[in-house]
Structure formats: C-alpha cells, structure tokens
Amino acid sequence: MKDKTFWLRLLKLVIWTIVLITLIGLGLYYTAKYNTYEPPSSSGSIDWGISRDSPIRRNR
C-alpha cells in the first residue's frame, strides 16, 4: 500500500511540475508577443547638472 501512495505522490508532483512550467512558458510567450511597452524616446539634450562632469579634476 505504501508503494502505491509513493507512485501516486510522484505522479502528482510530475503533473504539477509540468503545469507550472507550461504556465510560465505561456506567460513568457504572451508577454513577448503582445508587449505594448515602449521606452520613452531619449531627447538630445538632457541637462542634469553634474551628470556629464568628469570625476577626474582638470589641471587649470
């Protein structure tokens, strides 16, 4: 009887693993195919103050 419960538990584990992998795969497929997100277009001149300053001091 214990052998039967072992195989039943193993079968359930395998089935749930397949279901989980399938759901993750479908979710990734859906997001890859129907992704509507567009990153904002970069404007030419972004002035953020010190963002373009060199960390190395220039000799004056």
N, C-alpha and C positions, 0 to 999 in steps of 0.2 A: 504494500500500500504506500509506503514512503517513497518507493521508486516512482510510482505514478504521480505523486504530488510534485516530485522534483522535476519531472519532464513537463508537467503542466505549468509549473512556475517558470521554467526555462522557455517554454513556448510563448507565454505571455510577455516575458522580458524581450524576446526577439521581436514579437509583433509590435510592442510599444516603441522599441528602438527604430524599427522600420517606419512607423507612423511619424515619429519625431523627425527623423531625417527627411522624410518626404515633405512634411510641413515646412521645415526650414528651407528646403530646396525650392518649394513653391513660392515662399515669401521672397527669397532672393531673386527668383525669376521675375516675379511680379514687379519688384522694385527696380530691377534692371530694365525691364521692358516699358513700364509706364511711369518712369521717373519724370516729374514735371518741374523739378527744382532747377533753376538757372542761377548760377552765382552772379552777384552784381557786377556789372561791367566796370572795369577799372578806369577811372578818369586819369588824364595825362598828368596833371599836377596836383599832387597831394602835399600840402604843406603842414606837416605835423611837428614843426619846431625842430627838435633835436633828432628826428628820425634819420636824417641824412648826414648828421655830423659824424666825423670820423672819431673813433675813440683815441686815436693817436694825435697828440698835440703837434701842430706845425711849428717849425722854428721861425720866429718872426724877426 
